[in-house]
Amino acid sequence: QQSGRRYNLFLKRRLRIDKRHQSKDSIFFRDGVRRIDFVLSYVDDLNKEWEKKLERRKEFESNLQKAGLELETEDKKESEDGKIYFVKIHAPWEVLITYAEVLNIKVPIRENDIPSMVENPLDCMLSPLRLPEKVMHPEPDYFTAPFSKDKQELYLINDESTFFSPSMRNRIVNYILTRCPYGTEEGKKKFGIKRLLNNGTYSAAYPLHDCQYWKKANDPHCDNERYTLYMEWARFLRFYKEQPLDLIRKYYGEKIGIYFAWLGFYTEMLFLAAVVGLICFLYGLFTMDENMSSKEICDPAIGGEIIMCPLCDRECEYWRLNTTCMSSEYSHLFDNVATLFFAIFMGIWVTLFLEFWKRRQARLKYEWDLVDFEEEQQQLQLRPEYEAKCTQKKKNPVTQEMEPYLPVTSQAVRFCISGTTVLFWVSLIIASMIAVIVYRLAVYAAFASLMENTQGLQPIRGLLTPQLATSVTASCLNFVIIMILNFLYERIAIWITDMEIPRTHMEYENRLTMKMFLFQFVNYYSSCFYVAFFKGKFVGYPGAYTYMFNRWRNEECDPAGCLIELTTQLTIVMAGKQIWGNIQEAIVPWICNWWGRRKARNNPENLYSRWEQDHDLQTFGPLGLFYEYLEMVIQFGFITLFVASFPLAPLLALMNNILEIRVDSWKLTTQYRRPVAAKAHSIGVWQEILNGMAILSVVTNAFIVAFTSDMIPRLVYYYAYSENEDSPMSGYINNSLSVFQISDFPDRNKPKENPEDLVICRYRDYRYPPDHERRYLHSMQFWHILAAKLAFIIIMEHVVFIVKFFVAWMIPDVPADVKARIKREKYLTQKILHEYELEKLKERLCQGDKRATEKEFIATEGRMELSRAM
């Protein structure tokens, strides 16, 4: 019986193979002529919603055909698992030219005759990084103009089947799908493929890849662009090669193309920051032996004789300063003169990055025909959800047409709910950060007591101080909380943005971006801000310590400073985020696709069609690119806001981004369905976010150098308080520690034991000694140092800001040659169009057309003269 079943299954497969004459990679209808521009899939499950879904599909597909689209359905018996129906959609020429005019799509009218730019003399040196010309520029450069049905003979239409690229075709079909009605429910008109996907009427909607990524298609009409992208771009072994941006734009659309252009440019600029940061780190490494502060701390005759006050109340003992010898030596790696130079350098670097990116973006706008895209984007990308949910209409003062709108009262209520929700979640982050601080305070005493009293930890006590142990464990806990809150908030942010019903796609993305960035900013950076600007600043002094909630004693910084702890926090959160991000982006989709295709691999290849292969891939989604930008912008914050504490941060970011480009390209090319092509003329609201972070980074780095590092106190000592001319920094450690009389300890703070009958202990502060008339009050040196810190912040900020604004003023946003090319192209395009109109008028006059009046002829010639003058 079992062998009979196998035989029947074999016959069924044999019939399917014989029936299918096309290659499994075919991207055409059964006739082999009409191209598949989009695919819809559904499972015909017999549940209680079955009849309703069937009616919706019939109505929807009928309306698609009325709109001019051609459909071809693959029965579920033809699918690999025998359950899924596939509806293949083809847009014929008439539909394409109609919607090309509606969407204002620019198409070629003449090959570009403007000479290319002068070649860079360094091109020969960079040739190993170059890709072949046919990959970098897959099509000639043309003058373009918005398509018009009435002027078809004006455009370079050599072949109607290839005139519109596949990305243009799927963009047009998607536009129709998002606006096609499928019936009336509950008295409301329902339309759009998104709603049908949400209610389960269809299971997927996607355009097709043109071939398999690992080998070319058998069909000679296939462009094999996916294969080219995989071989030349999406493999890690090509990490040193430039990106084929024109091919990316042609295959995936301008929106994805401009993301990879920005990511590549950001990575190139990081190379300079990484080199300078590495030099600063090496300076700290090579001058470790010259650091007088760590020498004094490690010296048994100095640091070994200084008895420090207990790190916690009652349980902790007195300890010797030289136990922090190794941590003080390592802190010099990041807390040295080079730190100041690097902080100033990064303030200028970030300005250069943003200004040069504007120039690069302007060049791409010209090359990709996006110069006049802003107005088109605002007018044509009205969200179908907005049209569906806004039942009231009013006249548009610009177009004088009735269009849907959301009443002001409804907008106000929705914004109030949205704002309250965002504030609640930001408060939740702050509460979680306070919880981590409480954890730090609670376990700090335990670590201090454990490390002072347990001889088993003796081998690592020099490096693993209580401060560092607390910082490492708290950073790991904080990272886990960050990931959990991110996971929850992402869904909340999308829900409240949907509830606001933004009018356009651009408005929707901008609102979601601001909500997500605000949350991520607080989530990722709050712990770093705590360590940088609050830890160790509000400690009090022995006998009058400051307590959180009147229970936990506030943390002190290490005698070598808090900078090493900020570096630890930054490294764990930044590196952890990058590792986790790469796991999410690469490994998870690969596992999901492997699991989904494991059965299909056992079937004959002839049965596994192109639309089925793509159906089994992951969905990139409309917000896929949003998360990529968000990840990189958060990383940008780490390397700019806190770079003074960790000069190696740009190097870590550079290594991550080299991997990130190839991981993103690999997953997009191999693991995801082909995204619907979309246009974008810039990186959008992310540009303003980057500008804001660039300004904030100057302030944060000035404060880190002033208040978190020990640079200013050392400089004040060097110039004002040093008494040794031969070695100005000798005696600094003794000078920076105040004296406390042990008999002045209240019972709450006093250690249980004092085995050596100590009389005094030292603590990190600038206060008068117990025998002074102003005992335990801040000394004059404290106020000198505070004044020096504030003066440094003001001077550094003003110097960096002046240089930043000067650099920004010196570098124009649009290169001069691009400006000239834009003007030249506009002039030539207008000339071509006007000449065309003039020829048409002449023909009509010759044919005796009375409507073609002499005035119309003169007006056309006048427009030509005006365009020449312009």
N, C-alpha and C positions, 0 to 999 in steps of 0.2 A: 504493500500500500504506500509506504514511504517512497519507494523508487518510482511509483506511478505519479506521485505529487511532484517529485523532482523533474520527471519527464514533461509533465504539463507546464511547469514553470519554465523549463527550457524552451518548449514550443512557443509559449507566450513571449519570451524574450526574443526568440528567433523571428517571430512575426513582427515585433516592434522594430527590430533591426532592419528587416527587409522593407518595412513600410517607410522607414525614415531614410530617404535618399541623401539628405543633407548631412554635412559634417556636424558633429556634436558641438562644434564651435561656431556654427552659423549664427549670424546676427541679422538674418533676413527672414521674411515670411516663407511659407512653403514654396512660393513661386520663385524664390531665389532672387527677386528683383527689389521688392519693397523692404526698406530697412526697418528694423525694430527700434523705435525711438523710446519706448517705455514699456514696462511690464507690470501688470497687476496680478496678484495671486490671491486665491481664497480656498478655504476648505469647506466643503459642503456638508457640514455636520447637521444631523437631524435632531436639533434641540427645539425648545419652545420658540426661539427667535428665528427659526429656519425660514418660515414663509415671509416674515418681514424683511430679512436680509435678501432673500431672493427677489422680492419686489424692488428693493432699493437698487440692487445690481442691474436688474432689467431696465429700470428707469434711467439710471446713471449711464449705462452703456448705450442706451438709445439716444440720450442727449449728446453723448460724445460723438456718435455717428452723425447726428444732426449738425454738430459743430464742424463736421468735415473730416474727422479722424476715421481711420480705417482700423478695424479690429479683427483679430484672428484668435480663436480660443483653442488651447490644447486641453483635451479631455484628461481627467484624472488618471485614466487607464494608461495614458502615455507618460505619466510622471514616474519618477524613480521609486517612490513609496506607494504609488497608487491612490493617493489621497488628495493631492493638490491640483487645482485647476490653474492654468496660466492664461491670462488675457494679454496678447501682444498688440501693441498700438503702433500704428504708422501714421505720420503726418504727411499728407501729399503736398505737392508744390503750392496749390492754391491756399491751403491753410498756413503754410510757412510764410508766404509773402504777405498774407493778411496780417498775421500777428507780428511779423518782423516790423511792419509799419507801426502797429499799435505799441510795440515795445521800443520803438526808436532804435533798432539795431543798426549799427554802422557796418557797411559792407564796402568792398573795394570798388573804386571807380577808375583808378589809373595807378600804374606802378610808380613808386616813389622815385623822383628824379633828383632829390636833394642829396648832394655828396655826403658820404658817411664821414664821421668825425676823424680827425687826424689820429693815426695809430700811436699808441703809447710806446715809447722806446723800450719800456720794460717788458713788453709782451713776449719777446723771445725768451726772457728769463722765466716768465710765468707759463710757458707752453706746456710743461708737464701737468699743470693744473687745469688746462683747457680741455673741453669736450669737442668732438667733431662739429663742424659748422652745421651739418644737416640735423644734428640733435639740438644744438643751441638755438638755431633759427630755422624751425621746420617749414616755414613758408615765407615767400618774399614779402617785402615791406610795401604797402600800398597806401595811396591816399584813399580816405574813406569818407562816406557820407551816409546819413540816415536813409534807410531803405524807403522807397516809395513805389507803390504798385503801378502808378501812372508813368514811371520813368524807367521801366525795366531795361530798356535797351541801352541806358546810360551806364549800367553796371557791368562788370567783367564776369558775365555768366557764361562760362564755357560748358558746364555740365550741371543741370538742375539737381541731379542726385547728390552732388558733392559741393554745391555752391555754399550751402549752410553747413557748418561743421557739426559733428555729432553733439558737441556741448551746447551749441546754439539750438539745435533741434530739441534736445531734452529739456532745455530751459523753456522753450515755447510750449511744448506739450505739458510740462508741469504747470505753466501759467493757466492753461485751459483746464487741467484737472482740478486745480485749487478753486476754480470758479464755476465749475459745471454743477447745475442743480440735480437733485435726485428725488424730489418730492416735497410734500408739505406734511409736517407732523406737528400736532398740537397747535394748529393754526399758524405756524411759522414756516417760512420757506427755508428748506435745508439744502445746503450745497457744500461741495468741496471734498476732495479725497481725504483730507486730514480727519474730518468727522467720520468718514466711512472706515478709516483705519482704527480710530478710537473705539467705535462701537462694534468692531469685529466683522463688519460686512466684507472687508478685504483684509488679508493678513499682511500684505506688503505691497509697496509701489516703488519702483526703482528703474533707472536707466541701466543699460547693459555695458559691461566692460567689452572692449573690442576683440579680446582674445585671452588665452591663458597667459599668466605672467611669465612662466618658465620656458615657453616655446611659442614660435610664431604660428598663426592660424594657417590652415590649408587653403582658405579662400583667398584668391589673388586680389579681391576687391577690399580686403581688410587692411587697415592702416598699421596694425600691430603697434600702436603707440604705447599700450600698456606694457608690452614686452620690452620696448625700448626704454621706458621709464624704469623698469625693474633692473635691466642690465646696466644702465648708465647712471642711475640715481639712487635706487632703493637698496643697494647692497652696501654693507659696511666697509668692504674693501675699497670702495670708491670715496671714502670719507675725505680724502684730500682734493677731490675734484670739485670744480664749480657746479652749481645747480643749473639744469636746463630749464630756466624760468619760463621761456616762451612756450616750450612743450608742455610744461605743467599748466600754464594758463590755457593753452589750447585744449588740453584733455579734461582738466577739472574746473576751468573757469577762473575769472579774475580774482574772486574772493580768496580762494585757496592759494592762487599764485602769489598774491601780495603778502599773504602770511609767510610763505616760505622765503620770499624776497626779504622781508623784515627779519626773520629768524637768521637767515644767512648773513645779512649785514650786521646784525647785533653780534653774531659769533665772530665775524672778522674784526670788529672793533674791540671785542673782548681780548683779542690776542695782544694788543698793545697794553691794556690794563693788566693782563696776566703777567707779562714780561716785567713791567715796572713793579708790580706787587711781589713777584719772585725775587727781584733784586733787593727790595726793602727787607724781605724775610731773610735773605742771605746776609744782608748787612747786620741784622740782629743776631744771626747765628755766629758770624765771624767775630763779633764784638762782645760775645757773652763773657769771655774771660776778662774784659776790660770794665765790666759793670761793677762799680764800687759798692753799690747797694747790696747786691747779692754776695759780694765778697765779705762784707761786714756781717751779713746775716749768717753766712756759713762759717765764719771764723770762730773757733771755740773760745777764743779770748774775748770776743765781742758778743756775737749772737749767742754763744754758749753760756755766757754769764748774765744775759738779760732774761729775767723771769717775767713772763707775761701773765696777765690776769686771766682767770678761768673763762672758757668759752661758753659756759652755761651756768645756771644757778645750782648751787648745792652739790650736784653730782660730779661736776667736772673739777679737775685739779689744776694747779698752776703748771705752766709748761715753759720750756726753753725756746727762745726764738729760732735757734738753729735747726729745729725740727722742720721748719718750712724752707730749708735750704734749696732743695731741688725745684720746688714750685716757684721760688723767687728767681732762680736761674732761667727757667723756661719762660717766665713772664717777660723777660727782657727781649725774647724773640719778637714780641708784638708791641712792647711798650718801650720805644726808643725814639730817637730824633727822626728816623725815617718814617715813623708813623705820622708825624705832622706833615712831612713832605707829601706822603701818599694821600692823606686826606685832602690836601689842597689840589693835588694832581687829579684825583677822582672827581672833584667839583668841576674842574675844567673839562675832563674827559667826557662827563655826562652831557655837557653842553655841546661838545664837538659831535658826539654820537647823535644827538637829537637834530642838530642843524644839518649834518651831512645826510641823515636819513630823509629829511625833508627834500633835499636835492635829489636823492635817489628816487624817492617817491614821485617827484615831479617828472623825472625822466620816464619812469614806468607809466605814469598817466598818459604821457604823450605817445609812447611806443605802443601802448595797449588800447588806444582810442578811448580814454576815459576822461579827457579834458572837460567835456561838457556834460559829465554824467550826473553831477549833483542835482540839478533841476529835474532830470529824468527820474532819478531815484525817488525824490520826494513825491512826485506826481503819480508815478505808476505802480509803486509797491504798496498800495493800500492792502492791509491784511484782510483776508476773507473773514476771519473771526470777528473783526471790527464791523464789517458790513452785516454779518449775520446777527450779532448781538445788539447792535444799535438800530432799534426800530424807528426812532424819530428821524426826520429829515429836515434839512434847511438848505437854502441856496448858497452855493459857494460864490463869494464876491468876485473871485478871479475868473472862474469858468462860467458863472451864471447858470450852473446846473444844480439840480437837487441832489444832495448826497447825504448819507447817514451821519449822525453826530451824537455825541454823548452829552446829556445835560450837565451843566456846571455843578448842580447839587449832587448828582450821582458821582461825578468826578471827585468832588470834595470828600464824600463819604468813603470812597474807595481809597483815596490817598491817605486818609486818616487811619483806616484799618491797616494799610500797607506800612505806613510809618511806625505805627504802634508795634506791629509784628517785628519789624527790623530792630527797633529799640529793645524789645524784649530779648531777642536773640543776642544782640550785642551785650546786653546786661548779663545774659547767661554766660558769655565768654569771660566777662570781667569777674563774675562769681567763680567760675572754674579756675581763673588765674589766682584769685585770692585763696581758693582751696589748695592750689599747688604751693602758694607761699606759706600757708599754714602747715602743709606737709613738710616744707623745707625747715620751718622753725621747729616743728615737733621732732623730726628725725635728726636735726643738726645736733641737738643735745645728746642724742643717743650715739651718734657717730663720734662726737667729741669725747664722750665718756669711754666708749669702746676702744678708741684708738689710743687713748692715754693710758688705759688700765690693762690692755691685753698685749702681752709680749709676743703673741703669735703673729701680730701684724707688723712687727718690727722691721722686716726686710723691705716693706713698701711704704712705711710711714713717711719717709722723706718726700715721696712724690704724691701719695694718696692722702692728702690732708683732709680733715673733716669738712672744710669748705668745698674742696673739689669733689669729695664723695657725695656730698649733699647735692651739689650742682649737677653732677652726671645723672644721678638717679632722678632728680626732679626734672631735668631736661627730657629724659626718656618718658617719664610719666606725662609731661606736658605734650610731647609729640603724639602720644596715644590719644589724649583728650582732643587735640587739634584734629586728628583724622576722624574721630567719631562725630564731632560737631560739624565738620565739613560735610560728611555723608548725610547728616540729617538736614542741614540748612539748605543744601542744594535743591532739595525737593520743595522746601518751604519758599525759597526765592522764586522758583518757577511758578508755583501756585499763586503767589501774591502778584507777580507780574502779569499772569494771565487774567487775574481778577481786575486789574486796572484797565484792561482792554486798550492797549496802546493802538494808535491809529495806523502807523506804518511799521514795516519790518525793521527799519532803521531805529525808530523810536522804541520798539520792543527790545531790541538788542542793547540799546544805550541804557534803558532803565534796568534791565537785568544785570548788565555789566556793573553799574554803580552799586546796586544792592550786593552783588557777590563780592565786589572788590572791597567795599566797606567792611563786610563781615570778615573776609580773608585777611584784610589788613590788621584788624584788631586781633583776630585769632592767631595769626602767625607771629606778629611782631610784639604783642603785649608782654610776653615773657622776656624778650630781649630788652624792651624799654624798662622793665622792672630792674633787671640786673644792671643796665647801663646807668640809670638815672635815680633809682630809689634805694637799691640795696647798699647798706653801709653808710647811708647819708643821714639816717634818723635813728642812731643807735643810743645816743646818750653817752654816759660814762659810768664807770664802776660806782655803785652806790646810788645811781639815779638813771638806771637803764630805762629805755622806752619799750613798752610792751604792746603787742597787738591783741586787741580784745581783753586787755588787762591780764593776759595769761601767758602768751608766748613772747619771749624776748626777741627783739628784732636782730636780724643777722648782721654780723660784722664782715668786712672785707678781709681778705688775706693781708698780712703785713706787707706783701709785695704789691697789693692793689687788687681791684675787682676786674681788671681788664682780662686776666686769664680765664675768669669764670664766664665773662661775656663771650670770649672766644669759644669756650666749650659749649655754651648754649647755642651759639650761632652754628657751629660745626654740626652738632647733633641734629638740630631742626632742619638745616639746609640740606645736609647729606641724606638724612632720613627721608625728606620729602622727595628728593630727586630719585632715590632708589625705589621708593614706593610708587612714584609716578611712572617710572619705566616698567615696573612689574604690571601695573594696571594697564598701561598702554600697549604693551607688546605681548606679555605672556598670557594674560587673561583672554584676549581675543583669539590667540592661537589655540589655546586649549578648547575654547567654545567651538571654534570651527573644526578642529580635529574631532571633537565629540560628535558634531552634527554630520560630518562626512564619513564617519567610520564605516557605515553600511554601504554607502555609495561606492567606496573603493573596491568592494567585492563584486560589483556589477560590471558588465561589459561597458567599455568607454562609449560605445555608440548610443547607450541609453541615457547618458548623463549630459543633458543638453546645456547650452550656454546659459539660458535663463534659470535652469535648476542649479547650476554651479554658483551663480551669483545669488540666488535665493538663500543658499546655505551659508553665505558670508554674513558678517556682522553689519549692522546699520550705523553709518557715520552720524546721521542725525543733524538737524539744523543747528544744534548747539555744540557740535563736535569741535568746531574751530574756536568757539568761545572758550572752552576749557583749555585748549592749547595756549591761547593768548594769556589766559589767567595764570597758568603755570609759569610762563616765562616772565610775566610782569611781577609776580611775587618773588621770583628769583632775582629780578632786577632790583627789587627793594632790598634784598639781603646784601647785594654787592655794592649798594650805594649808601643806604641809611646807616649801616654799621661797619663799613669797610675799614674805618680807622682801627677797629679792634682785631681785624683779621685780614692782613694783606693778601693771604692766599685765596680769599673768597673768589676773586675773578678767575683764578686758575682752575678752581673746582668747577665754576660755572662754565668755563671754556670747554673743559673735558666733557662735562655733561651735555653741552649744546652740540658738540661734534657728534656725540652719540644720539642726541635728541633728533637732529635733522634726519639721520638715517633710520631711526626707529619710526618716526612719524611718516617718512616716505614709504618705508617697508610695509607698515600696517595699512596705509591708505591704498597701496598698490596691490597688496596680496591678501589682506585679511578683511577688508571692508567692501561693501557694495560701492559701485561708482556713485559719488554724491551728485545731486542735481547741480548743474553749473549755475553760479550766481555772480553778479557783478559787484565790485566794490572799488572805489577810487582811492581809498586810503585805509589805514588801520583803525579808523573811526575814533571813538571816544577814548581808546587806549592811548592815543597821542596826548590828550589832555592829562590823563592819569600819569603818564611818564613825565610830563613837564612838571606836574605838581610834586612828584616824588623827587625829581632832580633838585627843586628848590628846597624841599624839606631835608634832603640829604646834607646840604651845606650846614644847616642848623644842627642836626643830630651829630654830625661828625665834629663840629666845633665843641659841642657840649661833651662828647665822649673824650676828646683830647683834654679838655679843661677839667672835667669833674670825675671821669672814670679812670683815666690814666694818672700816673704820678709825675708827668712831665713838668707841669707848672710848679708844684711844690719843690721839685728838684732844682728848677731854674731859679726860683726865689732864693733857695738856700745857697746856690752857687754864686749869685751876684750880691746877696745882701747879708747872709748870715755865716758864710764860711770863714773860718779863722786860719785855715792852713793854705798858704799861697802855693806851696809845691803840689798839694793834692786837694783841690778845692772841694771835692765831693766826699772826702773822708769825714766821718762824724755825722753824716746825714741821717743814718738810721737812728742813732741815739737822739738826735735833734727832733725827729719826727714822732717819737714816742713820749707820751706824758707819764708822769709818776702818780701812783695812787697809794695811799697809806692803808694797809690791810685792816687796821683796827677800825677804819671808817666804814667797812662793809656792814650793811644791815643784815639781819638774820636771813632775809629772803634770798640774798645773793651769796652769802658767805659759804665757802666750801666746807664740807664736813670735817676735812682733815687739813692740817698744815704741818707735815712731818718735819720740815726743815726750819720751822719757826721763822718763816719769812716775815719781813717787816713791810716791804713795799713790793708792788708789782707794776708792770708797765702796760700801757694800752695805746692804741693808734689814735692820736688826736693832738691838737695844739691847745693845751690848757695849762694854767698856772699850777705849780706843785703845791702840796698840802701845807708847806711852811710859808707860803706867800699870803699877803693880806687879802688878795682876791682869789683865794684857793678854789681850784676846779672851774674857774670861769675861763672863757676863751682868751688866749694870750694875744698880744699885738701881732705876732707872726701869723696867726690864723686870719686876721683881718687883712694883712698884707697879701696873703696867698689868695684870699677870696677876691680882693680887688684885682689882682693879677689875672685871675681866671676870667672875671667879667670883662676886663680890658682885652684879653686874648680873644674871647668870643666875638666881641664887637669888631675888633680889627680883622680877624680871620674872615668873618662873614662879609664885611664890606669889601675886603680885597678880592675874595672869590666872586662875589656878586658883580663887582665892577668888571672883572676879567670876563665873567660869563656873558654879561650884557654886551660888552665890547666885541667879544667873539661872535655872538649872535648877530650883532649889527653888521659886522664885517662880512659874514657869509650870507649871501642872498639865498632865499628859499628855493628859487628856480634858477638853474644855470642859464647863462646868457645864450648859449647855443640852442637850448631847448626853447627859450622864449622866441628866438628868431625862427626856429622850425615851426612852432605853433602858428605864428603869424603867417609864415610862408604857406603852410598847408591850408589855413583858412582862406587865404587869398586865392590860391590855385583852385581849391574846391569850389568856392563861389564863382570863380571864372568859368570853370567847367560847367557848372549847373546853369549859369546865365547864358553861356554859349549854346547849351542844349536847348534852353527855352527859346532863344533867338532863332535857332534853326527851325524849331517847330512852328514858330510864328510865321517865318518865311514860307514854309511849306503850305501853311493854311492860307496865306495871302495869295500864293501862286495858284492854289486850288479854288480861289474865289470865295473863301470863307468870310462872310460879312462880319462875323463876331470878332475876327482878328483885325481890329481897327488899327489905324495908324498911331493913335495915342498909346495903345498897348505896346506897339513895337518900339516907340520912342522911350516909354517907361522902362522897358527891358534893357535897352541900350544904356539908359541912365544909371540903372543899378550896376551894370558892368563898370561904368566909369567911376562910380562911387567906390566899388570894391577895390579898383586899382589905386584910387587915392588913399584909401584906408591901408 
